[in-house]
Amino acid sequence: MTDPSNTWRSPLSERYASPAMLANFSERTKITRWRRLWIELARNERELGLSITQEQIAELEAHVDEIDIAAAARYERELRHDVMAQIHAWGDLCPSARPIVHLGATSCFVTDNADLLAIREGLDLVRAKLVNVIAALAKFAREYKSLPTLGWTHLQPAQATTVGKRATLWLQDLVHDLEDLDHARATLRFRGVKGTTGTQASFLELFDGDHGKVRELDARVTRAFGFERSFGVTGQTYPRQADFRVLQVLSSVAQSAHKFAVDLRLLASRKELEEPFESKQIGSSAMPWKRNPMRSERICSLARYVIAGLDNAAHTAANQWLERTLDDSANRRLVIAESFLATDAILILQLDVARGLVVRPHVIAKNLAAELPFLASEHVMMAAVKAGADRQDVHESIRRASRTASEAILAGGENPLRSLLALDPVLGRLAGHLDDILDPARFVGRAPEQVEEFLAAEVDPILERNAYLLGEKAEVRV
C-alpha cells in the first residue's frame, strides 16, 4: 500500500475544510448522485411509456449505495471514460437493469446535473456558516456600540468612531453577501434532460416523435431533484456562466472576510483588538512572547485563493466553443470544489474569531487619548469663542500648541497637547471645562445609535428568519 505521506494531499481536505463540505464534493457522493439521476431518468422514462420494468428500477435502487471505487477505476483505465466506467461497474451489480442505464442520455446528464446538486448543497453549507458569522458579529457590535475608538482614514488618525460601529461595517458586507447568495441559490437551474447537443433528439426518437413526452420527462426529472426550473436551452453542457455567478458569490464572501481579517490584523498590531489565542498556542518558534494573528492571516491567505478562482471561471465561461468543448472539464473539477472548500474554511475561521474577539478597552482609550486633543481642536475653538474669546486668537493658540505637541511626539514623547491647551492664557476661559470638552463620547456622533438602528433594521430580521441555523460549530482543525 502506498504510504500516504509520499502522496500529495490537499491542505483543503487535510487541514481546513469541514467534514460536511468535504463529503459534499467526495467521489462517493458524486457517484451516488449519478446513480440517483440514472434511476430517476429510468423511472420517468418507464412512466412515460418506455419498455423499462419496475424490477429493473428496483434492482438499481437496491444497489445504489454499493459503490466499488476500485472496480470503476479498473474500467476507466481501460475505457478512458469516467461515466462509462461507472456504468459498467454498476452494470456488473445490476445485470438485468444494465441495458437501460443511461438510456438516451449523454455524459453531461449525470456530470452537469450532479455538479449543480453539489453547488446547491455547497451554497446551503456556506449559508449556514455565513448566518452564524453575522450573528456573532451582531452580538459583538451591540456589546461595544458605545465604546469610543480612534477612527482611521488613509491609515492616518481621523475622527473617532466606536468599536461596535466599526463592526457594523464588517457586518454590512456579510449581509449583502447573504442577499447575493440567496439570489444565486433561488435562480440556480437544473440542466435537466437535454441530450447530446441539447436538442433532445435521442429522447424524441425514444418517444416516437412525441414532443410532449420529451418536455414532460425534462420537467419531471428536474422537479424530482428539487429544482423549479431547468435551463430553457443548452448545448451539451449547461452554460458555464452559471458557475461564474456562483463563484462570484463565494468571491464576495472571501472579500468580506479578507477585509475583516485585515482590519483585525491592523488593530492587533496596536493591541486594541485580538483574535482568540489559546493557552498553549505558540505564536513564533523563535520569539516565544509573540501572539501572531494566525487565524486572520489564514483567512486572508485563503480569501486570495477564492478571489483568484473567479477569474478562472470567467475564462472557462468565455472559452466554450459552440455546443461544447472539453477543456472546461479538468479545470472545473478543481475550481468549483476548491472554491467551496476554501470558502467553507474561511467561514470556519471567521466564525471562530468573531465569537472569541478580545477587546482591550484601556489600550483603546489610551490610543484615542493620544490623538483626541488634535481631533478636538475645532470643538475647543468653538467652546472658547462661546466663552467670549476672539476666534483668531484661539486659532493661533491652538496652532502653536499643536505644533509644539507634534514636535514632542516626533521626539518620542507623549502627546502634551491637553496640558498645553490648559495652560494657554487665551484658552483660560475654558478652565475646568477642558476635560468635559475632551470627553471621547462627545466625538463619536451617532455611532451608537447607528449600530442599534442597523441591527434592528437589517440584521435582527435575518437572524429571526434563520434562527434554526444558529449554533453552528466552528472547529479550527489546525
Secondary structure, 3 states (H helix, E strand, C coil): CCCHHHCCCCHHHHHHCCHHHHHHCCHHHHHHHHHHHHHHHHHHHHHCCCCCCHHHHHHHHHCCCCCCHHHHHHHHHHHCCHHHHHHHHHHHHCCCCHHHCCCCCCHHHHHHHHHHHHHHHHHHHHHHHHHHHHHHHHHHHHHCCCCEEEEEECCEEEEEEEHHHHHHHHHHHHHHHHHHHHHHHHHCCECCCCCCCCCCHHHHHHCCCCHHHHHHHHHHHHHHCCCCCECCCCCCCCCCHHHHHHHHHHHHHHHHHHHHHHHHHHHHHCCCEECCCCCCCCCCCCCCCCCCCHHHHHHHHHHHHHHHHHHHHHHHHHCCCCCCCHHHHHHHHHHHHHHHHHHHHHHHHHHHHHHCCEECHHHHHHHHHHHHHHHCHHHHHHHHHHCCCCHHHHHHHHHHHHHHHHHHHHCCCCCCHHHHHHHCCHHHHHCCCHHHHCCHHHHCCCHHHHHHHHHHHHHHHHHHHCHHHCCCCCCCCC
